[in-house]
Amino acid sequence: MSGGSQAILDVAIPGGAGAGVSVRLSVVLAVHAETDRLDQNALDLIGKIAAATDEEVRRHLPDLAERIVLRVWDGDDVIPETGEMGISIAAGEIAWIINADDARGTTAIARAQLRPTLFHELHHQVRGWTQHRSAVGDGLLDAVVSEGLATAFERDAASSTPLWGDYPAEVVDWYEEVRALPDDADFMQWMIVHDDGRRWIGYRAGTYIVDRAINTSGMSAAQLATTPTTDILQLADAPQRHSQPAHH
């Protein structure tokens, strides 16, 4: 955020019969905790990580909206390996779900996962890829490319190693599979867990597609953030000028 301008962080801790305590801090993201199972230490840590990450991300994505609301809540609908999950809900609004029952503990999960997850979700915000409304189309390939871009950004800009970006040797076949699917193909099957046991097919194929587009264009995932799906696919299909990252 240029000029040192800041948004407000609202940390609300519901307690008792609907009563709550609010703590206001001057930070860059707004966080609303909608659970009584995240203690003050966890909320303070989340706020600090969110503020620092927001500042980092804006150096890569200067077109990010001035104010982003980050809603935080406890739940078990998370990625088992990480104990959390991010969602780009709508323009200017993202969510972070953390499992307070995870044996690793909320502070350990926040320290390990919140920063890369925010990189991923904030890239979606710039692209306009949200649950509420998509600015780049709503077909399966739009999902594949959008998730591939956010995953590559998370990997490259945050120096992260997302499991859903680690594509296998047979990823070319996966790419052809998803390209042949209709726009309304089942999202959960192809993006999360397939009936045949494969996970994150769309994410992994999308990261492969984006890596090819990056290699062809010489542009980063940040620079390609708002590039239409069709253009990304054309770049992916073009002759490659650079070597690709090794994935297994």
C-alpha positions, 0 to 999 in steps of 0.5 A: 500500500503506497504512502504508508496508508493503512486499513483497520484490523478488527479482532472480535472474539465472541464469548458467552451468550453472544457477548464479545470483546473487540480489539482494534489495531492499526494494520493493513488487513481487517480480520474478523474472528468468528469463533471462540476457540482462537485465543488472543495470542493466536488472533494477535499473531494472525493480525501481525502475519496478515499485515506483514504479508499484505505489505509484501504482496503489494510489492508484487501486485500493486493493483490489489484493492486498498482494503481487504477484509480477511475473515478468520474462523475455526473449522474442520473443512481444511486441507489435512496436510496444512490444517487450514484453507483460504477462500477468495469469497468476493471482491475485497473479501477473503476467508481463512479457515483454521482447525483449532483441533489440529494437534499442531496448534493454531499458532504453529499453523498460522506461522507456517501457512497463513503467509503463503495462503494469503499470497494465493488468495490475494492473487485471486483478488487481483485476477477477480477470481472469487466465489461470488463473481468471476471476472475471467469466466466461470468454466473449468479451464478458467478455474484451472488457469486461475488456480495455476496462476495463484499457485505459481505466485504463491510458490515463486513470490512467497518461496513456498512449496504448495503440494497442489503445485507439484505436478507429476511427470504425467501432467501433460496427460492431465492437461489434455484431460481437463482441456477436453472437459465441458465447462460445467465439469464437476469442480470437486472431482477435477480440482480437489479429489477425483474418484480415482484417487488423484488430488488437485488435478486442476491445480497441478495441471494449471500450474504446469500450464502457467509455468509454460506461459511464464517460460514463453512470455518471460513474465511472472505469475504476478505480471500475468494476473489479469491475462485472460484464460485463452491467452494463457492457454495460447502461451502454454501451447507456444514453443518454449523458450526457457527450461521449465522448473523440475517437478515430480 
